[in-house]
Amino acid sequence: MRIFGQTINSNIFSKSDKSHASALPKWKELQKETLKTATDAKKSGRNLINTKHIDSKQFLVHTIRDFKDESPLLTQNAEKLLSTWDVISTSVVETGNHSRSQWADVGLILATPPQNVISTSPHDVMFQNHAGNKPGEPQNTYALTENYFKGQGKKGYTPDGGTYAQIDTPRNVIKNTKGKHNEILVVGKPNIRTYEGYKGTDTLKVCGIYCHQMLNSDRDNNKKIHQENNKLIESLLKVNPGLTVFKEFTWTGDVTMNNSSKINSYINTFK
């Protein structure tokens, strides 16, 4: 089988692998649910939704943080741009569970075909997404493949099992995510053959913007981050008009019987 330009032999992409019967169908369900959530939001006419007012949702999110470096996602249409990327780092999140499992506050919600999902981990796996694309050097079309199957991460990191070729369900990834973000690797380019018995990869559908801000007793910093997040969201909406924004705010400070109502009132001031 060929993937990322190189012939490989790995059980993960074979029909005989158990992920075909367990994990991949669950990623298909997540894709369908994400599309439905986006459609329902548009039908409701709401362009901003606080997740505390809806049933808990799972989203696959690609987050953006870099104002200084000016991410191309802030100036270009996301669906078109992502379709030119080989491998994209994302995180699977679940609204309403009072913890955060994505890398940064703001991200794009992606409806992702199961055949595009090629690696899952409940923690950061330091994948070298741009391997083989060093400025001023000939492109190494095999570098991504080698890093993926041999588990060659950034700064000498090696994933559990020695390879990135591991797949689990969205539910299990969320359940096993402790503290920091999880990492789901997805193929951005369409028409790449991955799993046996599945069509080639398809285009990722950008279905919305998700923002999860953690709040604490430092009100000035909370306000500053909130303003930065809103600026980032505005930039994304300029090049991706019509997307619904899903926002979530979680208090991480101390809560007592005496201050709980004040904290709830404070959280409700954020929009």
C-alpha positions as CSV (number, residue, x, y, z in Angstrom):
1,M,0.0,0.0,0.0
2,R,1.2,3.5,-0.8
3,I,0.7,6.4,1.6
4,F,2.4,9.9,1.5
5,G,4.3,8.8,-1.6
6,Q,5.9,5.6,-0.2
7,T,5.1,1.9,-0.2
8,I,4.5,0.7,3.4
9,N,3.4,-2.4,5.2
10,S,1.4,-1.8,8.3
11,N,-1.5,-3.6,9.9
12,I,-3.2,-0.4,10.9
13,F,-4.4,0.1,7.3
14,S,-5.4,-3.5,6.7
15,K,-9.0,-4.8,6.9
16,S,-7.8,-7.3,9.4
17,D,-6.9,-4.6,11.9
18,K,-9.5,-4.3,14.7
19,S,-9.6,-0.6,14.3
20,H,-11.7,-1.1,11.1
21,A,-14.4,-2.7,13.2
22,S,-14.1,-0.5,16.3
23,A,-12.4,2.9,16.0
24,L,-13.1,4.0,12.4
25,P,-16.9,3.7,12.6
26,K,-16.9,5.9,15.7
27,W,-14.9,8.6,13.7
28,K,-17.6,8.3,11.0
29,E,-20.3,8.9,13.7
30,L,-18.4,12.0,14.9
31,Q,-18.2,13.3,11.3
32,K,-22.0,12.9,10.9
33,E,-22.8,14.5,14.3
34,T,-20.5,17.4,13.6
35,L,-22.3,18.1,10.2
36,K,-25.7,17.8,12.0
37,T,-24.7,20.2,14.7
38,A,-23.5,22.8,12.2
39,T,-26.7,22.4,10.1
40,D,-28.9,22.7,13.2
41,A,-27.0,25.9,14.3
42,K,-27.6,27.5,10.9
43,K,-31.3,26.6,10.9
44,S,-31.6,28.2,14.3
45,G,-30.2,31.4,12.9
46,R,-27.7,31.7,15.8
47,N,-24.2,32.7,14.9
48,L,-22.9,32.5,18.5
49,I,-23.8,29.6,20.9
50,N,-22.7,29.1,24.5
51,T,-22.2,25.4,24.9
52,K,-23.8,25.4,28.3
53,H,-27.2,25.9,26.6
54,I,-26.9,22.8,24.3
55,D,-26.4,19.1,24.8
56,S,-22.8,18.0,25.2
57,K,-21.0,17.7,21.8
58,Q,-17.7,16.2,20.6
59,F,-15.7,18.2,18.1
60,L,-12.5,17.6,16.2
61,V,-10.7,20.9,16.4
62,H,-7.6,22.4,14.8
63,T,-6.5,25.3,17.1
64,I,-4.7,28.5,16.2
65,R,-2.6,30.7,18.5
66,D,0.1,32.5,16.6
67,F,-0.7,36.2,16.1
68,K,3.0,37.1,15.9
69,D,3.7,34.6,13.1
70,E,0.4,35.3,11.3
71,S,-1.0,31.9,10.7
72,P,-2.1,31.6,7.0
73,L,-5.5,30.4,8.4
74,L,-6.0,34.1,9.5
75,T,-5.8,35.3,5.9
76,Q,-7.0,32.4,3.7
77,N,-10.1,30.3,3.4
78,A,-9.6,27.3,5.8
79,E,-11.1,24.6,3.7
80,K,-9.0,25.5,0.6
81,L,-5.9,25.9,2.7
82,L,-6.3,22.7,4.7
83,S,-6.8,20.7,1.5
84,T,-3.2,21.5,0.6
85,W,-1.7,20.3,3.9
86,D,-0.3,16.7,4.2
87,V,-0.9,16.0,7.9
88,I,-2.8,18.3,10.4
89,S,-2.6,18.1,14.2
90,T,-6.0,18.3,15.8
91,S,-7.6,17.5,19.1
92,V,-10.9,15.9,20.0
93,V,-12.9,17.8,22.6
94,E,-16.1,17.3,24.5
95,T,-18.1,20.3,25.6
96,G,-19.4,20.6,29.1
97,N,-16.9,18.3,30.8
98,H,-15.1,21.2,32.6
99,S,-11.7,20.3,31.3
100,R,-9.8,21.2,28.2
101,S,-8.2,18.9,25.7
102,Q,-7.1,21.2,22.9
103,W,-3.8,23.0,22.5
104,A,-5.1,26.6,22.4
105,D,-8.4,28.4,23.2
106,V,-9.6,29.0,19.6
107,G,-9.9,26.5,16.8
108,L,-11.7,25.4,13.7
109,I,-14.3,22.6,14.0
110,L,-13.6,20.0,11.3
111,A,-16.0,17.3,10.0
112,T,-13.4,14.7,9.2
113,P,-14.0,11.5,7.2
114,P,-12.7,8.5,9.1
115,Q,-10.2,7.5,6.4
116,N,-8.5,10.9,7.0
117,V,-7.8,10.0,10.7
118,I,-4.4,8.2,10.8
119,S,-3.3,8.6,14.4
120,T,-4.8,9.2,17.8
121,S,-3.2,9.8,21.2
122,P,-4.6,11.0,24.5
123,H,-1.6,13.4,24.8
124,D,0.7,15.6,22.7
125,V,2.8,13.4,20.4
126,M,5.2,16.1,19.0
127,F,4.5,15.1,15.4
128,Q,6.7,16.8,12.7
129,N,3.9,18.0,10.4
130,H,6.3,19.8,8.1
131,A,9.0,17.2,7.8
132,G,10.7,17.2,4.4
133,N,9.7,20.8,3.6
134,K,12.7,22.8,4.8
135,P,13.1,26.2,3.2
136,G,15.9,26.2,0.6
137,E,16.1,22.4,0.4
138,P,14.7,19.9,-2.1
139,Q,11.4,18.4,-0.8
140,N,11.7,15.0,0.8
141,T,8.4,13.4,0.0
142,Y,9.2,10.4,2.1
143,A,10.1,12.2,5.3
144,L,6.5,12.3,6.6
145,T,6.1,8.6,6.1
146,E,9.3,7.7,7.8
147,N,8.5,9.9,10.8
148,Y,5.0,8.6,11.0
149,F,5.8,4.8,11.0
150,K,9.1,5.1,12.8
151,G,7.8,7.4,15.5
152,Q,10.3,10.2,14.9
153,G,8.9,13.2,16.7
154,K,10.1,16.7,17.5
155,K,13.1,17.0,19.8
156,G,13.8,13.3,19.7
157,Y,10.3,12.3,21.0
158,T,9.1,8.8,20.4
159,P,5.4,7.8,20.9
160,D,4.3,4.9,22.9
161,G,4.8,1.7,20.8
162,G,7.4,3.4,18.7
163,T,5.0,4.5,15.9
164,Y,2.3,7.0,15.2
165,A,0.2,4.3,13.5
166,Q,-2.3,3.8,16.3
167,I,-6.0,4.4,16.3
168,D,-8.6,4.6,19.1
169,T,-12.2,5.9,19.4
170,P,-12.9,9.5,20.1
171,R,-14.5,8.5,23.4
172,N,-11.5,6.6,24.6
173,V,-9.1,9.4,23.6
174,I,-11.2,11.9,25.6
175,K,-11.5,9.6,28.6
176,N,-7.7,9.0,28.7
177,T,-6.7,12.7,28.2
178,K,-5.3,13.9,31.5
179,G,-4.5,17.6,31.9
180,K,-3.0,18.7,28.6
181,H,-4.3,18.3,25.1
182,N,-4.7,15.1,23.1
183,E,-3.5,14.9,19.5
184,I,-5.3,13.5,16.5
185,L,-3.4,13.4,13.2
186,V,-5.6,13.8,10.1
187,V,-4.7,13.9,6.4
188,G,-5.6,17.3,4.8
189,K,-5.1,16.4,1.1
190,P,-8.0,14.6,-0.7
191,N,-7.6,11.4,-2.8
192,I,-4.9,9.8,-0.6
193,R,-5.3,6.1,-0.2
194,T,-5.1,5.1,3.4
195,Y,-7.3,2.3,4.8
196,E,-8.1,-0.9,2.9
197,G,-11.7,-1.0,2.0
198,Y,-12.2,2.7,2.3
199,K,-12.2,5.4,-0.4
200,G,-9.4,7.8,-0.6
201,T,-9.2,10.7,1.8
202,D,-11.8,13.5,1.3
203,T,-11.8,17.2,1.9
204,L,-12.2,18.3,5.5
205,K,-15.4,20.3,6.1
206,V,-14.9,23.4,8.3
207,C,-18.2,23.5,10.3
208,G,-17.6,26.2,12.9
209,I,-15.3,27.9,15.4
210,Y,-14.8,26.5,18.9
211,C,-13.4,28.6,21.8
212,H,-12.9,27.3,25.3
213,Q,-11.4,29.8,27.8
214,M,-10.3,28.8,31.3
215,L,-11.1,31.5,33.9
216,N,-9.5,32.1,37.2
217,S,-9.2,34.9,39.9
218,D,-7.0,37.1,37.7
219,R,-9.7,39.1,36.2
220,D,-7.5,41.5,34.3
221,N,-5.8,38.5,32.6
222,N,-9.1,36.9,31.9
223,K,-10.3,40.0,30.1
224,K,-7.0,40.3,28.1
225,I,-7.2,36.7,26.9
226,H,-10.9,37.1,26.1
227,Q,-10.2,40.1,23.9
228,E,-7.4,38.3,22.2
229,N,-9.6,35.3,21.5
230,N,-12.3,37.5,20.1
231,K,-9.8,39.2,17.8
232,L,-8.7,35.8,16.6
233,I,-12.3,34.7,16.0
234,E,-13.0,37.9,14.0
235,S,-10.0,37.2,11.8
236,L,-11.2,33.7,11.1
237,L,-14.7,34.8,10.3
238,K,-13.5,37.3,7.8
239,V,-12.0,34.6,5.6
240,N,-14.6,32.0,6.6
241,P,-17.9,33.9,6.7
242,G,-21.0,32.3,8.0
243,L,-19.4,29.9,10.5
244,T,-21.2,29.4,13.9
245,V,-19.0,30.2,16.9
246,F,-19.3,27.8,19.9
247,K,-18.0,29.3,23.1
248,E,-17.3,27.7,26.5
249,F,-16.0,29.2,29.7
250,T,-14.7,27.1,32.6
251,W,-13.7,28.3,36.1
252,T,-10.5,26.9,37.4
253,G,-10.2,28.7,40.7
254,D,-11.5,27.8,44.1
255,V,-15.2,27.4,44.6
256,T,-16.9,27.5,48.0
257,M,-20.5,27.7,49.3
258,N,-19.9,31.4,49.9
259,N,-18.6,32.4,46.4
260,S,-20.3,30.0,44.0
261,S,-23.1,32.4,43.0
262,K,-20.7,35.3,42.5
263,I,-18.5,33.1,40.3
264,N,-21.4,32.0,38.2
265,S,-22.4,35.6,37.8
266,Y,-18.9,36.5,36.7
267,I,-18.7,33.7,34.2
268,N,-22.0,34.8,32.7
269,T,-20.4,38.2,31.9
270,F,-18.3,36.6,29.2
271,K,-19.8,36.3,25.7
